[in-house]
Amino acid sequence: MSRQIRMMILIFVSILACTATQDKRGKMNYPADTVIGVINVLESYATHTHWGSISTERFTKTHAVDWEMPAYMDNELTKLLQHDQRFTLVRIPRKESFDLNQYTKDFSDLANTDSITPLLADRLARLAEASNVDVIILIYSYNGPSIYTYNAPSPKFNPAKAPIWLQGYGLFTRWLHSARLLRWLPFRGAYPYAHIAVSVFSFRPLTRIATGRPKMTSTSLGEFDWPSDIKKLPLLELNKARPGIDKYANQALHNALQISNLLSPEPPPAPVPPGTMPPR
């Protein structure tokens, strides 16, 4: 099939996707020789956010780590798609992609509301055109509400739970004096988190097919050793968050690929010859 015909098929499918529900978007089909451009703008550093009872105790710090999360996500994506003969993966170099400082809010809007700003849409369309790709997979982090909350005064001055916003991926710690317990008993916990999202777009016209995000749970690090000064967190303790971060990052990747129908379905079981017992 010629590339021009293939592009016309993908355009037609994209138009259908624009008017479909999210579930129907998962029914999209991709022709042979579909070229997928991968844009990975995930930062290489980890973020530590601490929440205390007193506002002056709260802080957010970034830490240089050797986790190589951008490379990790690239490798996991390659593992999932490399055996599908329909796809050719093209990596769009990071330095030619985005100025992160300029697009941070755009990424957060995309992850939190599934809406794309004109600035980000134009940039993606230009990259797709320059790289001659049919589909774009964008891997990025975002700033968004977490599953953790704090008590904030409502307009009527009654306590109301409000979400704590977290940026990127890393470790969230909190040390609070719970009102539900004796006031001299502290409540503290350390939790891995990953606000990592994966968005899939088709091109001509640029159309968002899916955005995958992790489903985070309040899973504390049981072996976390609290330092005397939480602002001087040892790298050894920060590294304990890495397995949980990997789990969440893979959830985001799998969710995006499954919703967009980029993952091939599982092959059917091999037929059992007559007269033989099926495997248990």
Backbone as numpy.savetxt, mean C-alpha at the origin, in Angstrom:
# Nx Ny Nz CAx CAy CAz Cx Cy Cz
-1.23 -10.39 -32.55 -2.07 -9.21 -32.55 -1.19 -7.96 -32.55
-1.49 -7.01 -33.42 -0.67 -5.80 -33.49 -0.87 -4.96 -32.25
0.13 -4.14 -31.96 0.05 -3.29 -30.76 -1.11 -2.31 -30.86
-1.40 -1.80 -32.06 -2.49 -0.84 -32.20 -3.83 -1.48 -31.86
-4.04 -2.71 -32.35 -5.30 -3.40 -32.06 -5.40 -3.70 -30.57
-4.26 -4.12 -30.01 -4.24 -4.43 -28.59 -4.56 -3.20 -27.75
-4.03 -2.05 -28.14 -4.31 -0.83 -27.42 -5.79 -0.46 -27.51
-6.40 -0.68 -28.69 -7.82 -0.38 -28.84 -8.67 -1.26 -27.93
-8.27 -2.51 -27.78 -9.00 -3.41 -26.89 -8.91 -2.92 -25.46
-7.71 -2.50 -25.05 -7.51 -2.05 -23.68 -8.27 -0.75 -23.43
-8.32 0.13 -24.42 -9.09 1.37 -24.29 -10.56 1.05 -24.07
-11.08 0.09 -24.86 -12.48 -0.27 -24.74 -12.78 -0.84 -23.35
-11.89 -1.67 -22.86 -12.06 -2.24 -21.53 -12.00 -1.15 -20.47
-11.12 -0.17 -20.67 -10.99 0.93 -19.70 -12.26 1.76 -19.63
-12.87 1.99 -20.80 -14.11 2.77 -20.82 -15.20 2.03 -20.06
-15.27 0.71 -20.24 -16.24 -0.07 -19.50 -15.97 0.01 -18.00
-14.71 0.02 -17.64 -14.34 0.06 -16.22 -14.76 1.37 -15.57
-14.77 2.45 -16.35 -15.14 3.75 -15.79 -16.58 3.76 -15.31
-17.45 2.98 -15.96 -18.86 2.99 -15.61 -19.25 1.79 -14.78
-18.27 0.96 -14.42 -18.56 -0.25 -13.66 -18.35 -0.02 -12.19
-18.88 -0.92 -11.39 -18.63 -0.89 -9.97 -17.26 -1.47 -9.70
-16.81 -1.35 -8.42 -15.48 -1.86 -8.08 -15.41 -3.36 -8.32
-16.49 -4.10 -8.02 -16.48 -5.55 -8.22 -16.34 -5.89 -9.70
-17.02 -5.14 -10.56 -16.95 -5.42 -11.99 -15.61 -5.04 -12.58
-14.91 -4.09 -11.93 -13.59 -3.75 -12.41 -12.66 -4.95 -12.33
-12.92 -5.83 -11.34 -12.10 -7.01 -11.19 -12.27 -7.99 -12.32
-13.27 -7.81 -13.18 -13.51 -8.71 -14.31 -12.73 -8.29 -15.55
-11.90 -7.26 -15.46 -11.17 -6.80 -16.62 -10.25 -7.88 -17.16
-10.14 -7.93 -18.46 -9.24 -8.85 -19.12 -8.15 -8.06 -19.84
-6.98 -8.67 -19.96 -5.83 -8.01 -20.57 -5.37 -8.82 -21.77
-5.17 -8.17 -22.91 -4.72 -8.91 -24.09 -3.26 -9.33 -23.96
-2.85 -10.20 -24.84 -1.45 -10.63 -24.87 -0.55 -9.44 -25.16
0.68 -9.49 -24.68 1.68 -8.44 -24.89 1.30 -7.12 -24.22
0.55 -7.19 -23.11 0.26 -5.98 -22.35 1.53 -5.53 -21.64
1.90 -4.27 -21.84 3.10 -3.73 -21.22 2.71 -2.98 -19.94
3.29 -3.39 -18.82 2.98 -2.80 -17.52 4.17 -1.98 -17.05
3.94 -0.71 -16.81 4.98 0.16 -16.27 4.87 0.22 -14.75
5.95 -0.06 -14.06 5.97 -0.07 -12.60 6.66 1.20 -12.10
5.93 1.98 -11.32 6.49 3.20 -10.72 6.50 2.99 -9.21
7.67 2.89 -8.64 7.82 2.64 -7.21 8.45 3.88 -6.57
7.65 4.62 -5.82 8.15 5.83 -5.16 8.14 5.66 -3.65
8.16 4.41 -3.20 8.19 4.13 -1.77 9.50 4.62 -1.16
9.43 5.28 -0.03 10.64 5.78 0.62 11.43 4.62 1.23
12.73 4.84 1.42 13.60 3.80 1.96 13.75 3.89 3.48
13.24 4.94 4.10 13.39 5.10 5.54 12.10 4.66 6.26
12.25 4.34 7.55 11.10 3.97 8.38 10.70 5.16 9.25
9.45 5.16 9.68 8.92 6.24 10.50 8.49 5.70 11.86
8.86 6.41 12.90 8.43 6.08 14.26 7.55 7.21 14.79
6.31 6.88 15.10 5.39 7.85 15.69 5.05 7.40 17.10
5.20 8.31 18.04 4.89 8.00 19.44 3.76 8.90 19.92
2.86 8.31 20.68 1.71 9.04 21.19 1.67 8.90 22.71
1.70 10.02 23.39 1.65 10.04 24.84 0.41 10.76 25.35
0.18 10.64 26.66 -0.99 11.29 27.26 -0.90 12.81 27.12
0.32 13.33 27.21 0.54 14.76 27.12 1.04 15.09 25.72
0.52 16.17 25.14 0.85 16.51 23.76 2.34 16.72 23.55
3.04 17.21 24.59 4.47 17.46 24.44 5.28 16.17 24.35
4.65 15.03 24.70 5.34 13.75 24.62 5.25 13.14 23.23
4.42 13.67 22.37 4.16 13.08 21.06 5.18 13.57 20.04
5.59 12.66 19.17 6.56 13.04 18.14 6.51 12.04 16.99
7.08 12.45 15.88 7.27 11.59 14.71 8.69 11.77 14.23
9.41 10.65 14.08 10.80 10.68 13.63 10.99 9.67 12.50
11.91 9.97 11.60 12.27 9.02 10.56 13.63 8.41 10.90
13.81 7.16 10.48 15.03 6.43 10.79 15.60 5.80 9.52
16.86 5.94 9.31 17.52 5.24 8.21 17.61 3.76 8.57
17.12 2.90 7.68 17.13 1.45 7.90 17.69 0.76 6.66
18.09 -0.48 6.82 18.62 -1.25 5.69 17.60 -2.27 5.18
16.31 -1.94 5.32 15.26 -2.88 4.96 15.07 -3.01 3.45
15.43 -1.98 2.69 15.27 -1.99 1.23 13.82 -2.29 0.84
12.89 -1.57 1.45 11.48 -1.81 1.16 11.10 -1.56 -0.30
11.62 -0.52 -0.97 11.28 -0.37 -2.40 11.68 -1.59 -3.22
12.89 -2.10 -3.00 13.35 -3.29 -3.72 12.52 -4.51 -3.34
12.14 -4.60 -2.08 11.32 -5.72 -1.62 9.99 -5.75 -2.36
9.34 -4.60 -2.49 8.06 -4.54 -3.18 8.22 -4.85 -4.67
9.29 -4.37 -5.28 9.56 -4.69 -6.68 9.71 -6.20 -6.88
10.46 -6.83 -5.99 10.70 -8.27 -6.10 9.42 -9.07 -5.90
8.60 -8.67 -4.94 7.34 -9.38 -4.69 6.40 -9.24 -5.89
6.36 -8.06 -6.47 5.53 -7.85 -7.65 6.01 -8.71 -8.81
7.32 -8.76 -9.00 7.88 -9.58 -10.09 7.53 -11.04 -9.90
7.62 -11.54 -8.68 7.28 -12.95 -8.40 5.85 -13.27 -8.80
4.95 -12.32 -8.55 3.54 -12.57 -8.80 3.18 -12.51 -10.28
3.92 -11.72 -11.06 3.51 -11.50 -12.46 4.46 -12.10 -13.50
5.63 -12.55 -13.09 6.64 -12.95 -14.08 6.25 -14.19 -14.88
5.38 -15.03 -14.34 5.02 -16.26 -15.04 3.80 -16.08 -15.95
3.22 -14.90 -15.95 2.07 -14.65 -16.81 2.58 -14.16 -18.16
2.37 -14.95 -19.18 2.91 -14.65 -20.51 2.24 -13.44 -21.16
1.14 -12.97 -20.59 0.48 -11.81 -21.18 1.24 -10.52 -20.92
2.05 -10.49 -19.87 2.60 -9.23 -19.39 4.09 -9.09 -19.63
4.48 -7.86 -19.94 5.88 -7.45 -19.96 6.03 -6.31 -18.97
6.90 -6.49 -17.96 7.09 -5.47 -16.93 8.21 -4.51 -17.34
7.92 -3.23 -17.22 8.89 -2.18 -17.51 8.99 -1.29 -16.27
10.17 -1.16 -15.71 10.35 -0.31 -14.54 10.70 1.11 -14.98
9.89 2.05 -14.56 10.15 3.45 -14.84 11.06 3.97 -13.74
12.27 4.39 -14.05 13.23 4.77 -13.02 12.67 5.79 -12.04
13.01 5.59 -10.78 12.49 6.45 -9.72 12.85 7.91 -9.94
14.09 8.17 -10.33 14.52 9.56 -10.48 13.78 10.29 -11.58
13.18 9.52 -12.50 12.44 10.13 -13.59 10.94 10.18 -13.29
10.55 9.77 -12.08 9.14 9.65 -11.77 8.57 10.88 -11.09
8.92 11.07 -9.81 8.26 12.10 -9.04 9.22 12.81 -8.10
8.89 14.06 -7.82 9.45 14.78 -6.69 8.51 14.48 -5.52
8.97 13.64 -4.57 8.09 13.18 -3.50 7.50 14.34 -2.70
8.28 15.36 -2.47 7.78 16.49 -1.70 6.61 17.18 -2.39
6.59 17.12 -3.70 5.54 17.79 -4.45 4.25 16.97 -4.50
4.37 15.64 -4.44 3.21 14.78 -4.66 2.73 14.06 -3.41
3.30 14.34 -2.24 2.91 13.61 -1.03 1.41 13.70 -0.76
0.85 14.89 -0.84 -0.58 15.05 -0.58 -1.41 14.35 -1.65
-0.94 14.36 -2.90 -1.68 13.69 -3.98 -1.75 12.19 -3.73
-0.64 11.60 -3.25 -0.64 10.17 -2.94 -1.62 9.88 -1.81
-1.65 10.73 -0.80 -2.55 10.52 0.33 -4.01 10.63 -0.11
-4.31 11.58 -0.97 -5.67 11.71 -1.49 -6.07 10.45 -2.26
-5.16 9.93 -3.05 -5.44 8.74 -3.84 -5.72 7.54 -2.95
-4.90 7.36 -1.91 -5.05 6.21 -1.03 -6.29 6.32 -0.14
-6.58 7.52 0.34 -7.66 7.70 1.31 -9.03 7.84 0.67
-9.09 8.42 -0.51 -10.40 8.73 -1.12 -10.60 8.10 -2.49
-9.60 7.38 -3.01 -9.68 6.78 -4.34 -9.87 7.84 -5.43
-9.50 9.08 -5.13 -9.60 10.14 -6.13 -8.20 10.59 -6.51
-8.04 11.00 -7.77 -6.73 11.40 -8.25 -6.77 12.88 -8.63
-5.78 13.61 -8.19 -5.72 15.04 -8.49 -5.29 15.23 -9.95
-5.69 16.35 -10.57 -5.26 16.60 -11.95 -3.75 16.59 -12.11
-3.01 17.09 -11.11 -1.56 17.13 -11.20 -0.99 15.72 -11.28
-1.46 14.82 -10.42 -0.96 13.46 -10.42 -1.40 12.71 -11.68
-2.65 12.93 -12.10 -3.14 12.26 -13.31 -2.33 12.68 -14.53
-2.02 13.95 -14.63 -1.23 14.43 -15.76 0.17 13.83 -15.75
0.77 13.75 -14.56 2.12 13.18 -14.47 2.13 11.72 -14.85
1.14 10.94 -14.39 1.07 9.53 -14.73 0.85 9.33 -16.23
-0.02 10.16 -16.80 -0.30 10.04 -18.23 0.95 10.34 -19.06
1.73 11.34 -18.64 2.95 11.68 -19.36 3.99 10.54 -19.27
4.08 9.94 -18.08 5.03 8.83 -17.91 4.60 7.63 -18.73
3.30 7.33 -18.76 2.81 6.22 -19.55 3.08 6.44 -21.03
2.85 7.66 -21.48 3.08 7.98 -22.89 4.56 7.87 -23.24
5.42 8.42 -22.38 6.85 8.40 -22.66 7.43 7.00 -22.60
6.87 6.14 -21.74 7.38 4.78 -21.57 6.67 3.78 -22.46
5.62 4.22 -23.18 4.89 3.37 -24.12 4.32 2.14 -23.43
3.61 2.36 -22.32 3.03 1.27 -21.57 1.51 1.31 -21.66
0.89 0.18 -21.35 -0.57 0.08 -21.39 -1.20 0.21 -20.01
-0.46 -0.23 -19.00 -0.94 -0.24 -17.62 0.16 0.31 -16.73
-0.23 1.04 -15.70 0.73 1.54 -14.71 0.39 0.95 -13.35
1.39 0.44 -12.65 1.26 0.03 -11.26 2.09 1.01 -10.44
1.42 1.75 -9.56 2.07 2.76 -8.74 2.15 2.27 -7.29
3.36 2.19 -6.75 3.60 1.75 -5.38 4.06 2.96 -4.58
3.38 3.27 -3.48 3.67 4.51 -2.76 3.21 4.39 -1.31
3.63 5.33 -0.48 3.13 5.42 0.89 2.23 6.64 1.00
1.51 6.72 2.11 0.57 7.82 2.27 0.39 8.16 3.75
-0.19 9.32 3.97 -0.54 9.77 5.31 -2.04 9.60 5.48
-2.45 8.83 6.49 -3.87 8.57 6.62 -4.26 8.15 8.01
-5.57 8.07 8.28 -6.06 7.68 9.60 -5.73 6.22 9.89
-5.28 5.94 11.10 -4.94 4.58 11.49 -6.10 3.97 12.28
-5.91 2.73 12.71 -6.93 2.07 13.52 -6.84 2.52 14.97
-5.82 3.30 15.30 -5.63 3.77 16.67 -6.30 5.13 16.84
-6.87 5.36 18.01 -7.62 6.58 18.26 -7.17 7.24 19.56
-7.56 8.48 19.70 -7.33 9.20 20.95 -8.60 9.97 21.28
-8.75 10.34 22.51 -9.93 11.10 22.93 -9.72 12.57 22.64
-10.60 13.11 21.83 -10.52 14.53 21.47 -11.82 15.21 21.89
-11.76 16.47 22.29 -12.99 17.17 22.68 -13.88 17.43 21.48
-15.13 17.08 21.61 -16.11 17.36 20.57 -16.58 18.80 20.71
-17.37 19.28 19.74 -17.89 20.65 19.88 -18.65 20.89 21.18
-19.22 19.82 21.76 -19.96 19.96 23.02 -19.08 19.64 24.22
-17.77 19.56 23.98 -16.80 19.32 25.04 -16.98 17.96 25.70
-17.50 17.01 24.96 -17.57 15.64 25.43 -16.47 14.84 24.76
-15.93 13.83 25.46 -14.86 13.04 24.84 -15.36 12.34 23.58
-14.59 12.39 22.54 -14.93 11.70 21.30 -13.67 11.09 20.71
-13.77 9.89 20.20 -12.60 9.22 19.64 -12.30 9.76 18.24
-11.06 10.10 18.03 -10.60 10.58 16.73 -9.40 9.74 16.31
-9.26 9.44 15.03 -8.14 8.60 14.59 -6.81 9.32 14.67
-5.78 8.56 14.95 -4.41 9.06 14.90 -3.89 8.82 13.49
-3.39 9.85 12.85 -2.90 9.74 11.48 -1.44 9.32 11.50
-1.11 8.41 10.61 0.25 7.90 10.50 0.75 8.03 9.07
2.02 8.31 8.92 2.65 8.50 7.61 3.59 7.33 7.31
3.56 6.85 6.09 4.53 5.86 5.64 4.40 4.53 6.35
5.54 3.95 6.71 5.54 2.64 7.36 6.58 2.65 8.47
6.36 1.82 9.47 7.32 1.77 10.56 6.70 1.29 11.85
6.90 2.05 12.92 6.49 1.65 14.26 5.65 2.74 14.89
4.54 2.32 15.50 3.71 3.23 16.29 3.77 2.79 17.74
4.15 3.70 18.63 4.18 3.40 20.06 3.30 4.40 20.79
2.75 3.94 21.91 1.97 4.85 22.75 2.09 4.42 24.21
2.07 5.43 25.05 2.19 5.22 26.48 1.18 6.14 27.13
0.06 5.56 27.55 -1.05 6.36 28.05 -1.43 5.88 29.45
-2.04 6.78 30.19 -2.66 6.41 31.47 -4.14 6.26 31.19
-4.60 5.02 31.11 -5.97 4.77 30.70 -6.96 5.23 31.76
-7.99 5.92 31.31 -9.02 6.41 32.24 -9.87 5.26 32.77
-9.85 4.13 32.06 -10.67 3.00 32.48 -10.00 2.18 33.59
-8.72 2.39 33.77 -7.99 1.66 34.80 -7.60 2.61 35.92
-6.94 2.07 36.91 -6.41 2.94 37.95 -5.43 3.91 37.33
-5.50 5.14 37.71 -4.75 6.18 37.01 -3.25 5.99 37.13
-2.78 5.25 38.14 -1.34 5.08 38.26 -0.83 3.87 37.48
-1.74 3.16 36.79 -1.33 2.03 35.95 -1.18 2.50 34.51
0.01 2.47 33.95 0.19 2.95 32.57 -0.26 1.92 31.55
-0.69 2.40 30.40 -0.97 1.54 29.25 0.02 1.88 28.15
0.71 0.87 27.67 1.67 1.14 26.62 1.69 -0.02 25.64
2.08 0.29 24.42 2.14 -0.74 23.39 2.98 -0.27 22.22
3.52 -1.24 21.48 4.32 -0.96 20.28 3.74 -1.80 19.14
3.49 -1.17 18.00 2.76 -1.82 16.92 3.41 -1.51 15.56
3.61 -2.52 14.72 4.05 -2.23 13.35 2.88 -1.71 12.53
3.16 -0.86 11.56 2.11 -0.39 10.66 2.73 -0.13 9.30
1.90 -0.10 8.28 2.38 0.18 6.92 1.28 0.85 6.13
1.36 2.15 5.99 0.46 2.87 5.09 1.09 2.86 3.70
1.05 1.67 3.11 1.58 1.44 1.76 0.41 1.08 0.87
0.29 1.72 -0.26 -0.80 1.46 -1.20 -0.23 1.12 -2.58
-1.01 0.37 -3.34 -0.66 0.00 -4.72 -1.86 0.32 -5.60
-1.70 1.24 -6.53 -2.78 1.62 -7.43 -2.46 1.17 -8.85
-3.49 0.71 -9.55 -3.35 0.21 -10.92 -4.17 1.10 -11.84
-3.55 1.53 -12.94 -4.21 2.39 -13.92 -4.06 1.80 -15.31
-5.10 1.94 -16.11 -4.96 1.69 -17.55 -4.72 3.05 -18.22
-4.33 3.00 -19.48 -3.92 4.21 -20.18 -4.72 4.37 -21.46
-4.87 5.62 -21.86 -5.60 6.04 -23.06 -7.09 5.66 -22.99
-7.89 6.35 -22.17 -7.47 7.41 -21.26 -6.98 6.83 -19.93
-6.31 7.66 -19.13 -5.85 7.21 -17.83 -7.05 6.92 -16.94
-7.15 5.67 -16.47 -8.30 5.24 -15.69 -7.83 4.42 -14.51
-8.25 4.79 -13.31 -7.90 3.99 -12.14 -8.71 2.71 -12.14
-8.02 1.59 -12.08 -8.68 0.30 -12.04 -8.87 -0.17 -10.61
-7.84 -0.01 -9.78 -7.92 -0.52 -8.41 -6.87 0.16 -7.55
-7.14 0.18 -6.26 -6.15 0.59 -5.26 -6.19 -0.43 -4.13
-5.04 -1.03 -3.85 -4.94 -2.01 -2.78 -4.27 -1.40 -1.56
-4.88 -1.65 -0.42 -4.34 -1.18 0.86 -4.31 -2.35 1.84
-3.46 -2.29 2.85 -3.44 -3.38 3.82 -4.61 -3.27 4.80
-4.96 -4.40 5.38 -5.96 -4.42 6.45 -5.21 -4.59 7.76
-4.98 -3.48 8.45 -4.14 -3.53 9.63 -4.93 -3.90 10.88
-4.26 -4.59 11.77 -4.84 -4.98 13.05 -3.93 -4.49 14.17
-4.50 -4.40 15.35 -3.73 -3.92 16.50 -2.91 -5.07 17.08
-1.82 -5.39 16.40 -0.95 -6.48 16.81 0.30 -5.90 17.45
0.41 -6.06 18.76 1.53 -5.46 19.47 2.76 -6.35 19.39
3.91 -5.75 19.55 5.17 -6.48 19.57 5.42 -6.95 21.00
5.22 -8.24 21.22 5.33 -8.77 22.58 6.74 -8.73 23.13
7.76 -8.80 22.27 9.14 -8.82 22.74 9.81 -7.45 22.63
9.00 -6.41 22.57 9.56 -5.06 22.44 10.12 -4.62 23.79
11.37 -4.20 23.80 12.02 -3.71 25.02 12.02 -2.19 25.01
11.29 -1.61 25.92 11.16 -0.16 25.95 12.45 0.49 26.44
13.00 1.42 25.67 14.20 2.14 26.14 13.82 3.17 27.20
14.79 3.62 27.93 14.52 4.64 28.95 14.06 5.95 28.32
14.55 6.23 27.11 14.13 7.41 26.36 13.59 6.93 25.02
12.26 6.98 24.85 11.64 6.45 23.64 12.06 7.23 22.40
12.52 8.47 22.57 12.99 9.26 21.42 14.31 8.71 20.86
15.02 7.93 21.69 16.29 7.34 21.25 16.09 5.84 21.06
15.19 5.51 20.15 14.82 4.12 19.92 15.97 3.37 19.25
16.47 2.29 19.84 17.54 1.51 19.20 17.04 0.85 17.91
17.93 0.75 16.95 17.57 0.12 15.67 17.13 -1.33 15.88
17.69 -2.00 16.88 17.32 -3.37 17.17 15.84 -3.49 17.48
15.30 -2.53 18.21 13.88 -2.56 18.55 13.02 -2.17 17.35
13.48 -1.20 16.56 12.73 -0.81 15.37 12.65 -1.96 14.38
13.72 -2.75 14.28 13.74 -3.87 13.34 12.68 -4.92 13.66
12.21 -4.96 14.89 11.18 -5.94 15.27 9.86 -5.68 14.57
9.69 -4.48 14.02 8.46 -4.15 13.30 8.47 -4.67 11.88
9.62 -5.06 11.37 9.75 -5.40 9.95 8.85 -6.56 9.50
8.76 -7.69 10.23 7.87 -8.77 9.74 6.43 -8.33 9.57
5.92 -7.53 10.50 4.55 -7.03 10.36 4.39 -6.10 9.19
5.40 -5.29 8.93 5.36 -4.37 7.79 5.34 -5.15 6.48
6.17 -6.19 6.38 6.17 -7.03 5.18 4.79 -7.64 4.95
4.16 -8.10 6.00 2.83 -8.70 5.89 1.82 -7.70 5.34
1.82 -6.48 5.88 0.89 -5.46 5.41 1.20 -5.03 3.97
2.47 -4.91 3.64 2.85 -4.51 2.28 2.38 -5.54 1.27
2.52 -6.82 1.61 2.04 -7.87 0.70 0.53 -7.87 0.57
-0.17 -7.52 1.64 -1.62 -7.40 1.54 -2.01 -6.33 0.54
-1.35 -5.18 0.60 -1.65 -4.09 -0.34 -1.41 -4.55 -1.77
-0.30 -5.24 -2.00 0.05 -5.69 -3.34 -0.96 -6.72 -3.86
-1.26 -7.72 -3.05 -2.21 -8.75 -3.48 -3.60 -8.17 -3.71
-4.05 -7.27 -2.83 -5.37 -6.69 -2.99 -5.48 -5.93 -4.31
-4.46 -5.16 -4.65 -4.50 -4.39 -5.90 -4.52 -5.30 -7.11
-3.69 -6.33 -7.11 -3.61 -7.22 -8.27 -4.86 -8.08 -8.41
-5.45 -8.46 -7.29 -6.66 -9.27 -7.36 -7.85 -8.45 -7.83
-8.01 -7.23 -7.31 -9.13 -6.40 -7.71 -9.03 -6.04 -9.20
-7.82 -5.78 -9.65 -7.62 -5.39 -11.06 -7.54 -6.58 -11.99
-7.62 -7.79 -11.44 -7.60 -9.02 -12.25 -6.27 -9.24 -12.95
-5.19 -8.75 -12.37 -3.87 -8.97 -12.94 -3.28 -10.32 -12.50
-3.81 -10.88 -11.43 -3.35 -12.19 -10.99 -4.11 -13.27 -11.73
-3.39 -14.21 -12.28 -4.03 -15.32 -12.99 -4.77 -16.19 -11.99
-5.92 -16.71 -12.39 -6.64 -17.62 -11.48 -5.84 -18.90 -11.26
-6.13 -19.56 -10.16 -5.45 -20.82 -9.86 -5.82 -21.85 -10.93
-4.84 -22.62 -11.44 -5.16 -23.64 -12.44 -6.04 -24.73 -11.85
-6.94 -25.29 -12.65 -7.81 -26.35 -12.13 -7.00 -27.59 -11.80
-7.49 -28.43 -10.88 -6.76 -29.65 -10.54 -6.67 -30.60 -11.72
-5.59 -31.35 -11.79 -5.40 -32.30 -12.89 -6.46 -33.39 -12.81
-6.99 -33.82 -13.96 -8.01 -34.88 -13.94 -7.43 -36.19 -13.41
-8.27 -36.94 -12.73 -7.86 -38.21 -12.15 -8.17 -39.33 -13.15
-7.17 -40.12 -13.56 -7.42 -41.21 -14.52 -8.44 -42.20 -13.95
-9.26 -42.79 -14.81 -10.27 -43.78 -14.34 -9.57 -44.92 -13.61
-10.22 -45.37 -12.54 -9.70 -46.52 -11.81 -8.66 -46.17 -10.76
-8.35 -44.87 -10.58 -7.35 -44.48 -9.58 -8.02 -43.64 -8.51
-7.40 -43.58 -7.34 -7.92 -42.80 -6.23 -7.38 -41.38 -6.30
-8.21 -40.38 -6.14 -7.69 -39.00 -6.13 -6.78 -38.78 -4.95
-5.80 -37.89 -5.07 -4.90 -37.60 -3.96 -5.65 -36.95 -2.80
-5.20 -37.28 -1.58 -5.84 -36.72 -0.39 -5.12 -35.46 0.04
